[in-house]
Amino acid sequence: DDDDWRNCFREPTPPDYSLFQLIFLIYVISLVLCILQVASFGGLS
């Protein structure tokens, strides 16, 4: 049927906040590591 795709929008699933927090945490850690690497390389040169 053409109405099959509408079933996905009738009951939206709540967002997975735990997954979002995990991705955000990984992003923050990678950002801090990047800053620390740049700072350490900048101090050596």
C-alpha positions in Angstrom: 0.0 0.0 0.0 1.0 3.6 -0.4 0.1 4.2 3.3 2.8 1.9 4.6 5.4 4.7 4.9 2.9 6.8 7.0 3.1 4.2 9.8 6.6 5.4 10.6 5.2 8.8 11.5 2.2 7.8 13.5 4.1 6.8 16.6 7.4 8.6 16.8 10.0 6.9 19.1 11.5 9.1 21.8 15.1 10.2 21.1 17.8 8.0 22.7 19.4 10.5 25.1 21.9 7.9 26.3 23.3 7.5 22.8 23.4 11.3 22.4 25.2 11.7 25.6 27.7 9.0 24.6 28.4 10.7 21.3 28.7 14.1 22.9 31.1 12.7 25.5 33.3 11.1 22.8 33.3 14.4 20.9 34.4 16.4 24.0 37.1 13.9 24.8 38.4 13.9 21.3 38.4 17.7 21.3 40.3 17.9 24.6 42.9 15.4 23.3 43.3 17.4 20.1 43.9 20.6 22.1 46.4 18.8 24.4 48.3 17.4 21.4 48.5 20.8 19.7 49.6 22.4 23.0 52.3 19.7 23.6 53.6 20.0 20.0 53.6 23.7 20.2 55.6 23.6 23.4 58.2 21.3 22.0 58.9 23.5 18.9 
